[in-house]
């Protein structure tokens, strides 16, 4: 039985000065002839050079885009606000949560003295007068934490972390009316679950 083969060496010896051309060989097999043989394709030198120039152009564009992105990110992270900007941002991060929390607290104040006082509660539940101070401290700590993050590049560099902070603030503000105004403990529990999930995401992503 005879084997039919044509390798790159024979192709190059056959074509003489065309040895600079690219030789592509692939194994093939037919059903009529149970022998494997190589099929070689000779690509013109111009085609090979054109393909190489295209690959180098694409790679150069990709490297340039990556370098620009990394440089922009580094510039954002190196940005720090001046003292005036920093104090204004701190005031905003503190006052906005406290103001919104105060409004929500006033809306539910009558329910704390009425509905909440009469529902069945566990023996270890905290006294009602602690709600206001505890939530105020919580909002202050959240504001200071967001301000500390903001100082390292501002909203542009800390978009993900500060977006999660906004969601956490929303979850906190919504819990009060869900529990005290709507008396919907299931939704209030779901809201608390959202707070915990958001906190976990903050630890993972930021």
NORQUIJO-V685960 format. One record per residue. N is the residue number from 0. SS is DSSP state (a for helix, b for strand, c for the rest). PHI is phi in whole degrees, 0 to 359 (* if undefined). Layout:
n: {N N}
ss: {SS SS}
phi: {PHI PHI}
This chain:
n: {0 1 2 3 4 5 6 7 8 9 10 11 12 13 14 15 16 17 18 19 20 21 22 23 24 25 26 27 28 29 30 31 32 33 34 35 36 37 38 39 40 41 42 43 44 45 46 47 48 49 50 51 52 53 54 55 56 57 58 59 60 61 62 63 64 65 66 67 68 69 70 71 72 73 74 75 76 77 78 79 80 81 82 83 84 85 86 87 88 89 90 91 92 93 94 95 96 97 98 99 100 101 102 103 104 105 106 107 108 109 110 111 112 113 114 115 116 117 118 119 120 121 122 123 124 125 126 127 128 129 130 131 132 133 134 135 136 137 138 139 140 141 142 143 144 145 146 147 148 149 150 151 152 153 154 155 156 157 158 159 160 161 162 163 164 165 166 167 168 169 170 171 172 173 174 175 176 177 178 179 180 181 182 183 184 185 186 187 188 189 190 191 192 193 194 195 196 197 198 199 200 201 202 203 204 205}
ss: {c c c c c c c a a a a a a a a a a a a a c b b b b b b b b c c c c c c b b b b b b b b c a a a a a a a a a a a a a a a a a a a a a a a a a a a a a a a a a a c c c c a a a a a a a a a a a a a a a a a a a a a a a a a a a a a a a c a a a a c c c c c c c c c c c a a a a a a a a a a a a a a a a a a a a a c c c a a a a c a a a a a a a a a a a a a a a a a a a a a a a c c c a a a a a a a a a a a a a a a a a a a a a c}
phi: {* 253 257 261 214 218 259 294 295 294 297 293 292 289 263 57 292 273 297 286 284 277 245 250 239 220 285 224 211 251 281 281 244 284 230 275 214 261 251 249 242 260 268 300 301 296 295 297 295 296 295 295 296 295 298 293 294 297 297 295 294 297 298 294 295 296 297 296 295 296 297 296 295 295 297 295 292 278 287 225 286 284 297 296 298 296 292 295 294 299 299 293 295 273 286 298 297 294 295 295 295 295 298 298 296 294 294 257 300 293 289 294 282 254 301 296 294 263 281 283 228 291 293 268 295 289 295 297 292 277 303 300 299 295 294 296 299 301 294 295 295 297 294 295 298 296 296 298 291 301 297 261 108 75 296 297 275 245 301 295 295 287 294 296 296 298 298 295 296 297 301 295 291 282 298 301 292 297 277 273 266 274 59 258 290 294 295 296 293 298 296 296 300 297 300 294 298 296 295 295 298 298 290 283 274 244}
